[in-house]
């Protein structure tokens, strides 16, 4: 009943409700990724400025749309000044340009009737793997999040249970690093395959996030 109600609300308020909530499996993975990131930042306030920059720097390694959307959410939410907001827009817009152009064309073809998404999570992406009744292996989204945070960003867990980013990683995430805002994708980057998947749910989400960043930018001016 809840899913049916959400779909009815979306059909009435199409511009206000992001499409990704219409896919329960996709949405649950997205929410769990956000909770994972938010829990780290909430319990480690000093990371609130460092972690989003690390996510932006490591975005090329993302392999799935829900994890990508969660990373973009964290980067966008933590952009709390004119400089950060504008820098985020400049950095992420070129990465998703092809996806958004394709999404725009599809919307024109369907004349506002909604774009059917083709993206499908692997059958074992959210739950435990087949044959693993005890659930001994981490869920795939969690494995991807941990690789992104601990391997590519340099997040480390301290003896007291808190988290920190290695000093060498902090240096490369400096806001003074101009190359941080000169984003481009190589054909071998994982994110390139995500973008080329043509995932309409991710495209709709990115369109929404960029719109919110524009609103933030105007507010800070």
GURO-811524 format. One record per residue (C-alpha): chain; x, y, z; residue number from 1. Coordinates in Angstrom, 1 decimal, always signed. Layout:
N
+---+--------+--------+--------+-----+
: c :   east :  north :     up :   k :
+---+--------+--------+--------+-----+
: A :      X :      Y :      Z : NUM :
...
+---+--------+--------+--------+-----+
This chain:
221
+---+--------+--------+--------+-----+
: c :   east :  north :     up :   k :
+---+--------+--------+--------+-----+
: A :   +0.0 :   +0.0 :   +0.0 :   1 :
: A :   +2.9 :   +2.4 :   +0.8 :   2 :
: A :   +4.5 :   +1.8 :   -2.6 :   3 :
: A :   +1.2 :   +2.4 :   -4.3 :   4 :
: A :   +0.7 :   +5.6 :   -2.3 :   5 :
: A :   +4.2 :   +6.9 :   -3.2 :   6 :
: A :   +3.5 :   +6.2 :   -6.9 :   7 :
: A :   +0.2 :   +8.1 :   -6.7 :   8 :
: A :   +1.9 :  +11.1 :   -5.0 :   9 :
: A :   +4.7 :  +11.0 :   -7.6 :  10 :
: A :   +2.2 :  +11.1 :  -10.5 :  11 :
: A :   +0.6 :  +14.1 :   -8.9 :  12 :
: A :   +3.7 :  +15.9 :   -7.7 :  13 :
: A :   +6.2 :  +14.7 :  -10.3 :  14 :
: A :   +8.5 :  +17.7 :   -9.9 :  15 :
: A :   +8.7 :  +17.4 :   -6.1 :  16 :
: A :   +9.3 :  +13.7 :   -5.6 :  17 :
: A :  +12.5 :  +12.1 :   -6.9 :  18 :
: A :  +12.0 :   +9.0 :   -9.0 :  19 :
: A :  +14.5 :   +6.8 :   -7.0 :  20 :
: A :  +12.0 :   +6.3 :   -4.2 :  21 :
: A :   +9.8 :   +4.4 :   -6.7 :  22 :
: A :  +12.2 :   +1.6 :   -6.7 :  23 :
: A :  +12.2 :   +0.0 :   -3.2 :  24 :
: A :  +15.4 :   -2.0 :   -3.5 :  25 :
: A :  +17.3 :   +1.0 :   -5.0 :  26 :
: A :  +15.9 :   +3.4 :   -2.4 :  27 :
: A :  +16.8 :   +1.1 :   +0.5 :  28 :
: A :  +20.4 :   +0.8 :   -0.6 :  29 :
: A :  +20.6 :   +4.5 :   -1.1 :  30 :
: A :  +19.2 :   +5.2 :   +2.4 :  31 :
: A :  +21.5 :   +2.7 :   +4.0 :  32 :
: A :  +24.5 :   +4.3 :   +2.3 :  33 :
: A :  +23.4 :   +7.7 :   +3.6 :  34 :
: A :  +23.0 :   +6.4 :   +7.1 :  35 :
: A :  +26.5 :   +4.9 :   +7.0 :  36 :
: A :  +28.1 :   +8.2 :   +5.9 :  37 :
: A :  +25.9 :  +10.3 :   +8.2 :  38 :
: A :  +26.7 :   +8.1 :  +11.2 :  39 :
: A :  +30.5 :   +8.6 :  +10.7 :  40 :
: A :  +30.1 :  +12.4 :  +10.3 :  41 :
: A :  +27.7 :  +12.8 :  +13.2 :  42 :
: A :  +30.0 :  +11.0 :  +15.6 :  43 :
: A :  +33.2 :  +12.7 :  +14.2 :  44 :
: A :  +32.3 :  +16.4 :  +13.6 :  45 :
: A :  +35.8 :  +17.2 :  +12.4 :  46 :
: A :  +35.2 :  +15.0 :   +9.4 :  47 :
: A :  +32.2 :  +17.0 :   +8.2 :  48 :
: A :  +34.5 :  +19.2 :   +6.2 :  49 :
: A :  +37.1 :  +16.6 :   +5.2 :  50 :
: A :  +34.9 :  +13.6 :   +4.2 :  51 :
: A :  +32.9 :  +15.3 :   +1.4 :  52 :
: A :  +36.1 :  +16.5 :   -0.2 :  53 :
: A :  +37.4 :  +12.9 :   +0.0 :  54 :
: A :  +34.2 :  +11.6 :   -1.5 :  55 :
: A :  +34.5 :  +14.1 :   -4.4 :  56 :
: A :  +38.1 :  +13.0 :   -5.0 :  57 :
: A :  +37.2 :   +9.3 :   -4.9 :  58 :
: A :  +34.0 :   +9.5 :   -6.9 :  59 :
: A :  +35.7 :   +8.0 :  -10.0 :  60 :
: A :  +35.9 :   +4.7 :   -8.1 :  61 :
: A :  +32.1 :   +4.4 :   -7.5 :  62 :
: A :  +30.6 :   +1.2 :   -9.1 :  63 :
: A :  +26.9 :   +1.5 :   -8.5 :  64 :
: A :  +24.2 :   +4.2 :   -8.8 :  65 :
: A :  +22.8 :   +4.1 :   -5.2 :  66 :
: A :  +26.3 :   +4.5 :   -3.7 :  67 :
: A :  +27.0 :   +7.3 :   -6.2 :  68 :
: A :  +23.8 :   +9.0 :   -5.3 :  69 :
: A :  +24.6 :   +8.7 :   -1.6 :  70 :
: A :  +28.1 :  +10.2 :   -2.1 :  71 :
: A :  +26.7 :  +13.1 :   -4.1 :  72 :
: A :  +24.1 :  +13.7 :   -1.4 :  73 :
: A :  +26.9 :  +13.9 :   +1.3 :  74 :
: A :  +29.0 :  +16.2 :   -0.9 :  75 :
: A :  +26.0 :  +18.5 :   -1.6 :  76 :
: A :  +24.6 :  +18.6 :   +2.0 :  77 :
: A :  +28.1 :  +19.5 :   +3.4 :  78 :
: A :  +28.6 :  +22.4 :   +1.0 :  79 :
: A :  +27.9 :  +25.2 :   +3.5 :  80 :
: A :  +29.5 :  +28.3 :   +1.9 :  81 :
: A :  +29.4 :  +30.1 :   -1.4 :  82 :
: A :  +32.9 :  +28.8 :   -2.2 :  83 :
: A :  +32.1 :  +25.2 :   -1.3 :  84 :
: A :  +28.7 :  +25.2 :   -3.1 :  85 :
: A :  +30.1 :  +26.7 :   -6.3 :  86 :
: A :  +33.1 :  +24.4 :   -6.2 :  87 :
: A :  +30.9 :  +21.4 :   -5.9 :  88 :
: A :  +28.8 :  +22.4 :   -8.8 :  89 :
: A :  +31.8 :  +23.0 :  -11.0 :  90 :
: A :  +33.3 :  +19.7 :  -10.0 :  91 :
: A :  +30.3 :  +17.3 :  -10.4 :  92 :
: A :  +28.5 :  +18.9 :  -13.3 :  93 :
: A :  +30.9 :  +17.8 :  -16.1 :  94 :
: A :  +31.0 :  +14.2 :  -14.6 :  95 :
: A :  +27.3 :  +13.7 :  -15.2 :  96 :
: A :  +26.8 :  +15.9 :  -18.3 :  97 :
: A :  +26.3 :  +13.0 :  -20.7 :  98 :
: A :  +23.9 :  +11.3 :  -18.4 :  99 :
: A :  +21.8 :  +14.4 :  -17.9 : 100 :
: A :  +21.8 :  +15.2 :  -21.6 : 101 :
: A :  +20.5 :  +11.7 :  -22.4 : 102 :
: A :  +17.9 :  +12.0 :  -19.6 : 103 :
: A :  +16.7 :  +15.4 :  -21.0 : 104 :
: A :  +16.3 :  +13.9 :  -24.5 : 105 :
: A :  +14.4 :  +10.9 :  -23.1 : 106 :
: A :  +12.1 :  +13.3 :  -21.2 : 107 :
: A :  +11.4 :  +15.2 :  -24.4 : 108 :
: A :  +10.6 :  +12.0 :  -26.3 : 109 :
: A :   +8.2 :  +11.0 :  -23.5 : 110 :
: A :   +6.9 :  +14.6 :  -23.3 : 111 :
: A :   +6.9 :  +14.7 :  -19.5 : 112 :
: A :   +5.3 :  +11.3 :  -19.1 : 113 :
: A :   +8.1 :  +10.0 :  -17.1 : 114 :
: A :  +11.2 :   +8.0 :  -18.2 : 115 :
: A :  +11.3 :   +4.3 :  -17.6 : 116 :
: A :  +14.6 :   +3.4 :  -15.9 : 117 :
: A :  +16.6 :   +0.4 :  -17.1 : 118 :
: A :  +19.0 :   +0.2 :  -14.2 : 119 :
: A :  +18.7 :   -3.0 :  -12.1 : 120 :
: A :  +20.5 :   -3.8 :   -9.0 : 121 :
: A :  +22.1 :   -7.3 :   -8.9 : 122 :
: A :  +19.8 :   -9.8 :   -7.2 : 123 :
: A :  +22.3 :  -10.1 :   -4.3 : 124 :
: A :  +23.2 :   -6.4 :   -4.0 : 125 :
: A :  +21.0 :   -5.6 :   -1.0 : 126 :
: A :  +20.5 :   -9.0 :   +0.7 : 127 :
: A :  +22.9 :  -11.7 :   +1.6 : 128 :
: A :  +24.4 :  -13.8 :   -1.2 : 129 :
: A :  +22.7 :  -16.9 :   -2.4 : 130 :
: A :  +23.7 :  -19.9 :   -0.3 : 131 :
: A :  +24.8 :  -17.7 :   +2.6 : 132 :
: A :  +21.9 :  -18.4 :   +5.0 : 133 :
: A :  +23.9 :  -17.1 :   +7.9 : 134 :
: A :  +24.6 :  -13.8 :   +6.3 : 135 :
: A :  +28.3 :  -14.1 :   +7.1 : 136 :
: A :  +29.4 :  -11.9 :   +4.2 : 137 :
: A :  +28.9 :   -8.1 :   +4.2 : 138 :
: A :  +26.2 :   -6.8 :   +1.9 : 139 :
: A :  +27.7 :   -5.6 :   -1.5 : 140 :
: A :  +26.7 :   -2.0 :   -1.0 : 141 :
: A :  +28.5 :   -2.1 :   +2.4 : 142 :
: A :  +31.6 :   -3.6 :   +0.8 : 143 :
: A :  +31.6 :   -0.8 :   -1.9 : 144 :
: A :  +31.1 :   +1.9 :   +0.7 : 145 :
: A :  +34.0 :   +0.6 :   +2.9 : 146 :
: A :  +36.3 :   +0.3 :   -0.1 : 147 :
: A :  +35.4 :   +3.9 :   -1.1 : 148 :
: A :  +36.0 :   +5.3 :   +2.4 : 149 :
: A :  +38.8 :   +3.2 :   +3.8 : 150 :
: A :  +40.8 :   +2.4 :   +0.7 : 151 :
: A :  +40.3 :   +5.4 :   -1.7 : 152 :
: A :  +39.8 :   +8.2 :   +0.8 : 153 :
: A :  +42.1 :   +6.9 :   +3.6 : 154 :
: A :  +39.6 :   +6.8 :   +6.4 : 155 :
: A :  +40.9 :   +5.0 :   +9.5 : 156 :
: A :  +39.3 :   +3.8 :  +12.7 : 157 :
: A :  +41.1 :   +4.8 :  +15.8 : 158 :
: A :  +41.6 :   +2.8 :  +19.0 : 159 :
: A :  +38.8 :   +4.8 :  +20.8 : 160 :
: A :  +36.3 :   +3.9 :  +18.0 : 161 :
: A :  +36.5 :   +7.4 :  +16.3 : 162 :
: A :  +37.5 :   +7.9 :  +12.7 : 163 :
: A :  +40.1 :  +10.0 :  +11.1 : 164 :
: A :  +41.6 :  +10.6 :   +7.6 : 165 :
: A :  +45.2 :  +10.0 :   +7.1 : 166 :
: A :  +47.3 :  +13.2 :   +6.9 : 167 :
: A :  +48.5 :  +12.4 :   +3.4 : 168 :
: A :  +44.9 :  +12.1 :   +2.3 : 169 :
: A :  +44.0 :  +15.4 :   +4.0 : 170 :
: A :  +46.7 :  +17.2 :   +2.1 : 171 :
: A :  +45.4 :  +16.0 :   -1.3 : 172 :
: A :  +41.8 :  +17.0 :   -0.3 : 173 :
: A :  +42.8 :  +20.6 :   +0.4 : 174 :
: A :  +40.4 :  +23.1 :   -0.9 : 175 :
: A :  +43.4 :  +24.9 :   -2.4 : 176 :
: A :  +43.9 :  +22.0 :   -4.8 : 177 :
: A :  +42.7 :  +23.5 :   -8.1 : 178 :
: A :  +42.7 :  +20.1 :   -9.9 : 179 :
: A :  +39.9 :  +19.1 :   -7.5 : 180 :
: A :  +37.5 :  +21.2 :   -9.5 : 181 :
: A :  +38.8 :  +20.2 :  -13.0 : 182 :
: A :  +36.8 :  +17.0 :  -13.1 : 183 :
: A :  +36.9 :  +14.7 :  -16.1 : 184 :
: A :  +36.3 :  +11.0 :  -16.7 : 185 :
: A :  +38.5 :   +8.4 :  -18.3 : 186 :
: A :  +37.0 :   +5.5 :  -20.1 : 187 :
: A :  +38.6 :   +3.1 :  -17.5 : 188 :
: A :  +37.0 :   +4.9 :  -14.5 : 189 :
: A :  +34.3 :   +2.9 :  -12.7 : 190 :
: A :  +32.1 :   +6.0 :  -12.6 : 191 :
: A :  +32.2 :   +6.2 :  -16.4 : 192 :
: A :  +30.3 :   +2.9 :  -16.6 : 193 :
: A :  +27.8 :   +4.1 :  -14.1 : 194 :
: A :  +27.2 :   +7.3 :  -16.2 : 195 :
: A :  +27.0 :   +5.3 :  -19.4 : 196 :
: A :  +24.4 :   +2.9 :  -17.9 : 197 :
: A :  +21.8 :   +5.6 :  -18.7 : 198 :
: A :  +20.2 :   +5.1 :  -15.3 : 199 :
: A :  +17.2 :   +7.5 :  -15.3 : 200 :
: A :  +16.9 :   +7.2 :  -11.5 : 201 :
: A :  +20.4 :   +8.6 :  -11.0 : 202 :
: A :  +19.9 :  +11.2 :  -13.7 : 203 :
: A :  +16.7 :  +12.4 :  -12.0 : 204 :
: A :  +18.5 :  +12.5 :   -8.6 : 205 :
: A :  +21.5 :  +14.4 :  -10.1 : 206 :
: A :  +19.1 :  +16.9 :  -11.7 : 207 :
: A :  +17.5 :  +17.5 :   -8.4 : 208 :
: A :  +20.8 :  +17.8 :   -6.5 : 209 :
: A :  +22.2 :  +20.3 :   -9.0 : 210 :
: A :  +19.0 :  +22.3 :   -8.8 : 211 :
: A :  +19.4 :  +22.5 :   -5.0 : 212 :
: A :  +23.0 :  +23.5 :   -5.3 : 213 :
: A :  +22.0 :  +26.4 :   -7.6 : 214 :
: A :  +19.4 :  +27.5 :   -5.0 : 215 :
: A :  +22.1 :  +27.4 :   -2.3 : 216 :
: A :  +24.5 :  +29.3 :   -4.5 : 217 :
: A :  +21.9 :  +32.1 :   -5.0 : 218 :
: A :  +21.1 :  +32.2 :   -1.3 : 219 :
: A :  +24.8 :  +32.6 :   -0.3 : 220 :
: A :  +25.4 :  +35.4 :   -2.8 : 221 :
+---+--------+--------+--------+-----+
